[in-house]
């Protein structure tokens, strides 16, 4: 999942969330929160909006819509990556 978070959340990289637990990306974050307290706050703000420095991909496609609008299907792979900037 997110290498930058692996030090704070050991085991998160290979975590599998059942689609029954996670019908959309917001539900997936809630499911992860039970095993990795604080992960949701690193990805979304208090209103549930994706933080501007975080990119979310489903099956290698960048998610640009609100996370609650992105349905997940069995076998989907989600990557959460920090934005890269600098020069």
PyMOL commands that place a pseudoatom at each C-alpha (Angstrom):
pseudoatom trace, name=CA, resn=UNK, resi=1, chain=A, elem=C, hetatm=0, pos=[0.000, 0.000, 0.000]
pseudoatom trace, name=CA, resn=UNK, resi=2, chain=A, elem=C, hetatm=0, pos=[1.820, 3.104, 1.130]
pseudoatom trace, name=CA, resn=UNK, resi=3, chain=A, elem=C, hetatm=0, pos=[5.518, 2.628, 1.747]
pseudoatom trace, name=CA, resn=UNK, resi=4, chain=A, elem=C, hetatm=0, pos=[5.711, 5.985, 3.491]
pseudoatom trace, name=CA, resn=UNK, resi=5, chain=A, elem=C, hetatm=0, pos=[3.198, 4.704, 6.044]
pseudoatom trace, name=CA, resn=UNK, resi=6, chain=A, elem=C, hetatm=0, pos=[4.804, 1.300, 6.579]
pseudoatom trace, name=CA, resn=UNK, resi=7, chain=A, elem=C, hetatm=0, pos=[6.935, 2.605, 9.440]
pseudoatom trace, name=CA, resn=UNK, resi=8, chain=A, elem=C, hetatm=0, pos=[3.818, 3.910, 11.213]
pseudoatom trace, name=CA, resn=UNK, resi=9, chain=A, elem=C, hetatm=0, pos=[1.553, 1.024, 10.194]
pseudoatom trace, name=CA, resn=UNK, resi=10, chain=A, elem=C, hetatm=0, pos=[3.577, -2.219, 9.934]
pseudoatom trace, name=CA, resn=UNK, resi=11, chain=A, elem=C, hetatm=0, pos=[1.891, -4.790, 7.702]
pseudoatom trace, name=CA, resn=UNK, resi=12, chain=A, elem=C, hetatm=0, pos=[-0.283, -2.311, 5.844]
pseudoatom trace, name=CA, resn=UNK, resi=13, chain=A, elem=C, hetatm=0, pos=[1.402, -2.853, 2.489]
pseudoatom trace, name=CA, resn=UNK, resi=14, chain=A, elem=C, hetatm=0, pos=[-0.037, -6.337, 2.009]
pseudoatom trace, name=CA, resn=UNK, resi=15, chain=A, elem=C, hetatm=0, pos=[-3.313, -5.921, 3.909]
pseudoatom trace, name=CA, resn=UNK, resi=16, chain=A, elem=C, hetatm=0, pos=[-6.334, -7.453, 2.185]
pseudoatom trace, name=CA, resn=UNK, resi=17, chain=A, elem=C, hetatm=0, pos=[-9.769, -5.990, 2.885]
pseudoatom trace, name=CA, resn=UNK, resi=18, chain=A, elem=C, hetatm=0, pos=[-12.820, -8.086, 1.974]
pseudoatom trace, name=CA, resn=UNK, resi=19, chain=A, elem=C, hetatm=0, pos=[-15.218, -6.340, -0.410]
pseudoatom trace, name=CA, resn=UNK, resi=20, chain=A, elem=C, hetatm=0, pos=[-18.056, -7.184, 1.988]
pseudoatom trace, name=CA, resn=UNK, resi=21, chain=A, elem=C, hetatm=0, pos=[-16.280, -4.901, 4.470]
pseudoatom trace, name=CA, resn=UNK, resi=22, chain=A, elem=C, hetatm=0, pos=[-15.465, -2.283, 1.843]
pseudoatom trace, name=CA, resn=UNK, resi=23, chain=A, elem=C, hetatm=0, pos=[-18.016, -1.477, -0.836]
pseudoatom trace, name=CA, resn=UNK, resi=24, chain=A, elem=C, hetatm=0, pos=[-16.223, 1.790, -1.662]
pseudoatom trace, name=CA, resn=UNK, resi=25, chain=A, elem=C, hetatm=0, pos=[-12.959, 3.549, -0.818]
pseudoatom trace, name=CA, resn=UNK, resi=26, chain=A, elem=C, hetatm=0, pos=[-14.362, 5.296, 2.274]
pseudoatom trace, name=CA, resn=UNK, resi=27, chain=A, elem=C, hetatm=0, pos=[-15.580, 1.946, 3.610]
pseudoatom trace, name=CA, resn=UNK, resi=28, chain=A, elem=C, hetatm=0, pos=[-12.139, 0.464, 2.882]
pseudoatom trace, name=CA, resn=UNK, resi=29, chain=A, elem=C, hetatm=0, pos=[-10.497, 3.191, 4.972]
pseudoatom trace, name=CA, resn=UNK, resi=30, chain=A, elem=C, hetatm=0, pos=[-12.934, 2.531, 7.820]
pseudoatom trace, name=CA, resn=UNK, resi=31, chain=A, elem=C, hetatm=0, pos=[-12.134, -1.204, 7.630]
pseudoatom trace, name=CA, resn=UNK, resi=32, chain=A, elem=C, hetatm=0, pos=[-8.390, -0.459, 7.699]
pseudoatom trace, name=CA, resn=UNK, resi=33, chain=A, elem=C, hetatm=0, pos=[-8.851, 1.906, 10.652]
pseudoatom trace, name=CA, resn=UNK, resi=34, chain=A, elem=C, hetatm=0, pos=[-9.799, -1.002, 12.938]
pseudoatom trace, name=CA, resn=UNK, resi=35, chain=A, elem=C, hetatm=0, pos=[-6.412, -2.668, 12.324]
pseudoatom trace, name=CA, resn=UNK, resi=36, chain=A, elem=C, hetatm=0, pos=[-4.371, 0.489, 11.722]
pseudoatom trace, name=CA, resn=UNK, resi=37, chain=A, elem=C, hetatm=0, pos=[-5.700, 3.289, 13.975]
pseudoatom trace, name=CA, resn=UNK, resi=38, chain=A, elem=C, hetatm=0, pos=[-4.958, 6.707, 12.470]
pseudoatom trace, name=CA, resn=UNK, resi=39, chain=A, elem=C, hetatm=0, pos=[-4.672, 5.579, 8.834]
pseudoatom trace, name=CA, resn=UNK, resi=40, chain=A, elem=C, hetatm=0, pos=[-7.915, 7.270, 7.803]
pseudoatom trace, name=CA, resn=UNK, resi=41, chain=A, elem=C, hetatm=0, pos=[-6.757, 10.640, 9.158]
pseudoatom trace, name=CA, resn=UNK, resi=42, chain=A, elem=C, hetatm=0, pos=[-3.592, 10.374, 7.077]
pseudoatom trace, name=CA, resn=UNK, resi=43, chain=A, elem=C, hetatm=0, pos=[-5.630, 9.959, 3.863]
pseudoatom trace, name=CA, resn=UNK, resi=44, chain=A, elem=C, hetatm=0, pos=[-8.766, 12.088, 4.375]
pseudoatom trace, name=CA, resn=UNK, resi=45, chain=A, elem=C, hetatm=0, pos=[-9.647, 15.206, 6.367]
pseudoatom trace, name=CA, resn=UNK, resi=46, chain=A, elem=C, hetatm=0, pos=[-12.429, 15.622, 8.948]
pseudoatom trace, name=CA, resn=UNK, resi=47, chain=A, elem=C, hetatm=0, pos=[-15.024, 15.984, 6.164]
pseudoatom trace, name=CA, resn=UNK, resi=48, chain=A, elem=C, hetatm=0, pos=[-13.883, 12.740, 4.513]
pseudoatom trace, name=CA, resn=UNK, resi=49, chain=A, elem=C, hetatm=0, pos=[-12.236, 14.549, 1.592]
pseudoatom trace, name=CA, resn=UNK, resi=50, chain=A, elem=C, hetatm=0, pos=[-8.965, 13.151, 0.252]
pseudoatom trace, name=CA, resn=UNK, resi=51, chain=A, elem=C, hetatm=0, pos=[-6.034, 15.220, 1.467]
pseudoatom trace, name=CA, resn=UNK, resi=52, chain=A, elem=C, hetatm=0, pos=[-4.344, 17.203, -1.327]
pseudoatom trace, name=CA, resn=UNK, resi=53, chain=A, elem=C, hetatm=0, pos=[-0.952, 15.531, -0.830]
pseudoatom trace, name=CA, resn=UNK, resi=54, chain=A, elem=C, hetatm=0, pos=[-2.341, 11.998, -1.171]
pseudoatom trace, name=CA, resn=UNK, resi=55, chain=A, elem=C, hetatm=0, pos=[-3.009, 10.153, -4.437]
pseudoatom trace, name=CA, resn=UNK, resi=56, chain=A, elem=C, hetatm=0, pos=[-5.311, 7.131, -4.501]
pseudoatom trace, name=CA, resn=UNK, resi=57, chain=A, elem=C, hetatm=0, pos=[-5.213, 4.597, -7.326]
pseudoatom trace, name=CA, resn=UNK, resi=58, chain=A, elem=C, hetatm=0, pos=[-7.606, 1.711, -7.990]
pseudoatom trace, name=CA, resn=UNK, resi=59, chain=A, elem=C, hetatm=0, pos=[-6.198, -0.856, -10.410]
pseudoatom trace, name=CA, resn=UNK, resi=60, chain=A, elem=C, hetatm=0, pos=[-3.487, 1.638, -11.441]
pseudoatom trace, name=CA, resn=UNK, resi=61, chain=A, elem=C, hetatm=0, pos=[-6.062, 4.341, -12.308]
pseudoatom trace, name=CA, resn=UNK, resi=62, chain=A, elem=C, hetatm=0, pos=[-5.851, 7.662, -10.448]
pseudoatom trace, name=CA, resn=UNK, resi=63, chain=A, elem=C, hetatm=0, pos=[-9.032, 8.413, -8.496]
pseudoatom trace, name=CA, resn=UNK, resi=64, chain=A, elem=C, hetatm=0, pos=[-10.199, 11.985, -9.038]
pseudoatom trace, name=CA, resn=UNK, resi=65, chain=A, elem=C, hetatm=0, pos=[-13.765, 11.651, -7.695]
pseudoatom trace, name=CA, resn=UNK, resi=66, chain=A, elem=C, hetatm=0, pos=[-14.813, 11.617, -4.022]
pseudoatom trace, name=CA, resn=UNK, resi=67, chain=A, elem=C, hetatm=0, pos=[-13.692, 8.369, -2.390]
pseudoatom trace, name=CA, resn=UNK, resi=68, chain=A, elem=C, hetatm=0, pos=[-17.239, 7.399, -1.409]
pseudoatom trace, name=CA, resn=UNK, resi=69, chain=A, elem=C, hetatm=0, pos=[-18.225, 7.392, -5.089]
pseudoatom trace, name=CA, resn=UNK, resi=70, chain=A, elem=C, hetatm=0, pos=[-15.623, 4.788, -6.062]
pseudoatom trace, name=CA, resn=UNK, resi=71, chain=A, elem=C, hetatm=0, pos=[-17.108, 1.297, -5.808]
pseudoatom trace, name=CA, resn=UNK, resi=72, chain=A, elem=C, hetatm=0, pos=[-14.735, -1.578, -5.134]
pseudoatom trace, name=CA, resn=UNK, resi=73, chain=A, elem=C, hetatm=0, pos=[-15.051, -5.027, -6.683]
pseudoatom trace, name=CA, resn=UNK, resi=74, chain=A, elem=C, hetatm=0, pos=[-13.432, -8.337, -5.676]
pseudoatom trace, name=CA, resn=UNK, resi=75, chain=A, elem=C, hetatm=0, pos=[-9.819, -8.367, -6.854]
pseudoatom trace, name=CA, resn=UNK, resi=76, chain=A, elem=C, hetatm=0, pos=[-9.419, -4.580, -7.032]
pseudoatom trace, name=CA, resn=UNK, resi=77, chain=A, elem=C, hetatm=0, pos=[-6.003, -3.332, -5.949]
pseudoatom trace, name=CA, resn=UNK, resi=78, chain=A, elem=C, hetatm=0, pos=[-5.793, 0.008, -4.142]
pseudoatom trace, name=CA, resn=UNK, resi=79, chain=A, elem=C, hetatm=0, pos=[-2.602, 2.026, -3.787]
pseudoatom trace, name=CA, resn=UNK, resi=80, chain=A, elem=C, hetatm=0, pos=[-2.352, 5.120, -1.605]
pseudoatom trace, name=CA, resn=UNK, resi=81, chain=A, elem=C, hetatm=0, pos=[0.702, 7.203, -2.398]
pseudoatom trace, name=CA, resn=UNK, resi=82, chain=A, elem=C, hetatm=0, pos=[1.980, 10.595, -1.282]
pseudoatom trace, name=CA, resn=UNK, resi=83, chain=A, elem=C, hetatm=0, pos=[2.259, 13.296, -3.917]
pseudoatom trace, name=CA, resn=UNK, resi=84, chain=A, elem=C, hetatm=0, pos=[5.805, 13.837, -5.117]
pseudoatom trace, name=CA, resn=UNK, resi=85, chain=A, elem=C, hetatm=0, pos=[7.069, 17.388, -5.496]
pseudoatom trace, name=CA, resn=UNK, resi=86, chain=A, elem=C, hetatm=0, pos=[10.330, 19.210, -5.537]
pseudoatom trace, name=CA, resn=UNK, resi=87, chain=A, elem=C, hetatm=0, pos=[12.935, 20.287, -7.914]
for i in range(1, 87): cmd.bond("trace and resi %d" % i, "trace and resi %d" % (i + 1))
show_as sticks, trace
zoom trace
